[in-house]
Amino acid sequence: MFERLLPDQIVNTVFDIDLNALKSQGVRGIITDLDNTLVSAKTALATPELIAWLDRVEKAGFKVVILSNNNGSRVSKFAEPLGIPFIPMARKPQGKSFRKALVLLELSANQAVVVGDQMMTDVLGGRRMGLHTILVTPIARGEEGWGTRINRRIEKFALARLSRKGLWPLKGGKKP
């Protein structure tokens, strides 16, 4: 049951994602969460380091869309200055928003990845759509809302079960 929460890959930050490896696998698009994935939930705008990474992503030929459960005001203030399309109030892990993101990217599921910090929203939603999923370490856990705190408790329980089955931690950042 909890196997659906297993990401395909784990990295510390988005900066640790091997873009060349993704490109060689035919990936052309990145569907990314915003809060605690790209920046902390209290950081309004992209950091210089993130802007440089997004430039590398674009130069490598990837399209990006931000898929967030946060409100439109928060997401638009972050994404619009960067010129990145976005979907706020996504209701992840529901599939509708992931399908909409793929339409915005003009890609199929096997050409895109999902990057996020939550197993219950980003990983589960991505896996249900057949997308490659990359889990990042949350940037700032202390800034999370009540819904995310509930998800983190479920994740903790799931991780304990997955560990007992020998499925967690993932070996070398990839599924065993």
C-alpha positions as CSV (number, residue, x, y, z in Angstrom):
1,M,0.0,0.0,0.0
2,F,2.7,2.5,1.0
3,E,4.8,1.6,-2.0
4,R,2.8,4.2,-4.0
5,L,4.5,6.8,-1.8
6,L,8.0,5.7,-2.9
7,P,9.7,8.3,-5.2
8,D,11.7,7.2,-8.1
9,Q,14.6,9.3,-6.9
10,I,15.6,11.3,-3.8
11,V,17.9,14.4,-3.8
12,N,18.7,17.0,-1.1
13,T,17.7,20.0,-3.3
14,V,16.6,20.8,-6.8
15,F,20.2,21.8,-7.4
16,D,21.2,18.2,-7.0
17,I,19.0,16.9,-9.9
18,D,21.1,15.5,-12.7
19,L,19.7,17.4,-15.7
20,N,21.9,15.5,-18.1
21,A,20.6,12.1,-16.9
22,L,17.0,13.3,-17.2
23,K,17.6,14.6,-20.7
24,S,19.2,11.3,-21.7
25,Q,16.1,9.5,-20.5
26,G,13.9,11.6,-22.8
27,V,12.6,14.0,-20.2
28,R,11.8,17.4,-21.5
29,G,9.6,18.9,-18.8
30,I,9.7,19.5,-15.0
31,I,6.5,19.8,-13.0
32,T,7.7,21.3,-9.7
33,D,6.1,22.1,-6.4
34,L,6.8,25.6,-4.9
35,D,6.8,25.8,-1.1
36,N,9.7,23.9,0.5
37,T,10.8,22.6,-2.9
38,L,12.0,25.7,-4.7
39,V,12.0,28.1,-1.8
40,S,10.8,28.1,1.8
41,A,7.1,28.7,2.3
42,K,7.9,32.2,3.7
43,T,10.2,33.2,0.8
44,A,8.2,35.4,-1.6
45,L,10.6,35.5,-4.5
46,A,13.2,33.3,-6.2
47,T,16.7,33.4,-4.7
48,P,19.6,34.3,-7.0
49,E,20.8,30.6,-6.7
50,L,17.4,29.4,-7.8
51,I,17.2,31.9,-10.7
52,A,20.6,30.6,-11.9
53,W,19.4,27.0,-11.7
54,L,16.2,27.8,-13.6
55,D,18.4,29.5,-16.3
56,R,20.4,26.2,-16.5
57,V,17.2,24.2,-16.8
58,E,15.9,26.4,-19.6
59,K,19.3,26.3,-21.5
60,A,19.3,22.5,-21.2
61,G,16.0,22.6,-23.1
62,F,13.5,21.8,-20.3
63,K,10.1,23.4,-19.9
64,V,9.0,24.1,-16.3
65,V,5.6,24.5,-14.7
66,I,4.9,25.2,-11.0
67,L,2.1,23.0,-9.6
68,S,1.2,24.2,-6.1
69,N,-1.6,23.6,-3.6
70,N,-1.0,27.2,-2.4
71,N,-3.3,30.1,-3.4
72,G,-3.1,32.0,-6.6
73,S,-1.7,35.1,-5.1
74,R,1.3,33.4,-3.5
75,V,2.1,31.3,-6.6
76,S,1.6,34.1,-9.1
77,K,3.8,36.6,-7.2
78,F,6.6,34.0,-7.3
79,A,6.1,32.6,-10.9
80,E,5.2,35.6,-12.9
81,P,8.5,37.5,-12.5
82,L,10.2,34.3,-13.7
83,G,7.9,33.8,-16.7
84,I,7.0,30.3,-15.5
85,P,3.5,29.0,-16.1
86,F,1.8,27.9,-12.9
87,I,-1.2,26.1,-11.5
88,P,-2.3,27.2,-8.0
89,M,-4.8,25.5,-5.7
90,A,-3.9,22.3,-7.5
91,R,-5.4,19.9,-5.0
92,K,-2.5,17.5,-5.3
93,P,-2.5,14.5,-5.4
94,Q,-5.6,14.7,-7.7
95,G,-4.7,13.8,-11.2
96,K,-6.6,16.7,-12.9
97,S,-3.9,19.3,-12.0
98,F,-1.1,16.9,-13.2
99,R,-2.9,16.4,-16.5
100,K,-3.3,20.2,-16.8
101,A,0.5,20.6,-16.2
102,L,1.3,18.2,-18.9
103,V,-1.0,20.1,-21.3
104,L,0.9,23.3,-20.4
105,L,4.2,21.6,-21.1
106,E,2.8,20.0,-24.3
107,L,4.4,16.7,-23.2
108,S,3.3,13.2,-22.3
109,A,3.8,11.6,-18.9
110,N,7.0,9.8,-20.0
111,Q,8.6,13.1,-21.0
112,A,8.2,14.8,-17.7
113,V,9.1,14.5,-14.0
114,V,7.5,15.7,-10.8
115,V,9.7,17.4,-8.2
116,G,8.4,18.0,-4.7
117,D,9.0,17.7,-1.0
118,Q,5.9,15.7,0.0
119,M,5.2,12.0,-0.5
120,M,1.5,12.5,0.1
121,T,1.0,15.1,-2.6
122,D,3.8,15.3,-5.1
123,V,5.0,11.7,-5.2
124,L,1.6,10.1,-4.9
125,G,0.1,12.4,-7.5
126,G,3.0,12.0,-9.9
127,R,3.1,8.2,-9.6
128,R,-0.7,7.9,-10.1
129,M,-0.1,9.7,-13.5
130,G,2.8,7.5,-14.4
131,L,5.4,10.4,-14.0
132,H,9.0,9.9,-12.8
133,T,9.0,11.4,-9.3
134,I,11.9,13.2,-7.5
135,L,11.6,13.8,-3.8
136,V,13.6,16.7,-2.3
137,T,14.3,17.4,1.3
138,P,12.0,20.1,2.6
139,I,13.7,23.5,2.8
140,A,12.1,24.7,6.0
141,R,9.8,22.3,7.9
142,G,9.0,24.9,10.7
143,E,7.1,27.0,8.2
144,E,4.5,24.4,7.1
145,G,0.8,24.8,7.3
146,W,-1.5,22.4,9.2
147,G,-2.3,20.3,6.2
148,T,1.3,19.7,5.5
149,R,2.0,18.8,9.1
150,I,-0.8,16.2,8.9
151,N,0.8,14.8,5.7
152,R,4.2,14.7,7.4
153,R,2.8,12.5,10.2
154,I,1.3,10.1,7.6
155,E,4.7,10.1,5.8
156,K,6.5,9.3,9.1
157,F,4.2,6.3,9.6
158,A,4.6,5.2,5.9
159,L,8.4,5.6,6.2
160,A,8.5,3.3,9.2
161,R,6.5,0.7,7.3
162,L,8.6,1.0,4.2
163,S,11.8,0.7,6.3
164,R,10.6,-2.5,7.9
165,K,10.0,-3.9,4.4
166,G,13.6,-2.8,3.4
167,L,12.3,-0.3,0.9
168,W,13.6,2.8,2.7
169,P,16.0,4.5,2.6
170,L,16.4,4.2,-1.1
171,K,19.7,2.9,-2.2
172,G,21.9,5.5,-3.9
173,G,18.9,7.8,-4.3
174,K,17.1,5.3,-6.5
175,K,14.5,2.6,-6.0
176,P,16.0,-0.8,-5.0
